[in-house]
Amino acid sequence: MARYVQKSSYESTHLDNEWIILNTDDYTVTKLNDIGGFCWSLLEAEQTLESLTQAVGREYLETKVSEREIEEFLSQLMECGLVKYAV
């Protein structure tokens, strides 16, 4: 099972239900919603699709998020150079 982790310790801040991540390697800024920011914070340690999906389900009881949606989110973070496969 694939495991994911933040590529580096990038600067991030949480403001009004949005997260802003500064990629200091590529000089880019990425904005995440509250659930995306929650996942981002969990990715400081290795995570699987299943562990992220379960954590979101526990934290946001009224919101249904599928593994497919988490996988798409991780794919986008990988394209932005923020997340990588854990070795």
C-alpha positions in Angstrom: 0.0 0.0 0.0 1.4 3.4 -1.0 2.4 5.8 1.8 2.7 9.5 1.4 4.6 12.2 3.3 5.4 15.9 2.9 8.3 16.4 0.6 9.9 19.0 2.9 9.0 21.1 5.8 7.4 24.0 4.0 6.1 27.1 5.7 2.3 26.9 6.2 -0.3 29.0 7.9 -4.0 28.5 8.7 -6.2 31.6 8.2 -10.0 31.6 8.2 -10.6 28.0 7.2 -7.9 28.1 4.5 -4.3 26.9 4.6 -1.5 28.6 2.7 1.6 26.6 1.9 4.8 28.3 0.7 7.0 26.0 -1.3 10.4 27.7 -0.6 12.1 25.3 -3.1 10.0 26.4 -6.1 8.8 29.8 -4.8 5.1 28.8 -5.2 2.1 29.3 -3.0 -0.7 26.7 -2.7 -4.0 27.4 -1.0 -6.0 24.5 0.6 -9.4 24.4 2.2 -9.8 23.3 5.8 -10.0 19.6 5.0 -7.0 19.8 2.7 -5.1 21.6 5.4 -6.0 19.0 7.9 -4.6 16.3 5.6 -1.5 18.4 5.0 -0.9 18.6 8.8 -1.2 14.8 9.0 1.3 14.3 6.2 4.1 15.5 8.5 4.2 11.7 9.2 3.7 8.9 6.7 0.1 8.3 5.8 -1.9 5.9 3.5 -5.1 6.7 1.6 -6.9 4.7 4.2 -5.4 6.5 7.2 -6.1 9.9 5.7 -9.7 9.0 4.7 -10.4 7.6 8.2 -8.9 10.7 9.9 -11.0 13.0 7.8 -14.1 11.0 8.6 -13.4 11.2 12.3 -12.6 14.9 12.2 -15.3 16.1 9.9 -18.3 13.9 10.8 -20.8 15.7 8.6 -18.6 15.5 5.5 -18.2 12.4 3.4 -14.8 12.1 1.7 -13.9 9.1 -0.4 -10.5 7.5 -0.8 -10.7 8.5 -4.5 -11.0 12.1 -3.5 -8.1 11.8 -1.1 -6.1 10.2 -3.9 -6.9 13.0 -6.3 -5.9 15.5 -3.7 -2.6 13.8 -3.0 -1.9 13.6 -6.8 -2.4 17.4 -7.0 0.0 18.0 -4.1 2.5 15.8 -5.8 2.2 17.8 -9.0 2.8 21.0 -6.9 6.0 19.3 -5.5 4.6 19.3 -1.9 4.1 15.5 -1.3 6.1 12.4 -2.3 5.8 8.7 -1.8 7.4 7.6 1.4 10.2 5.2 1.1 
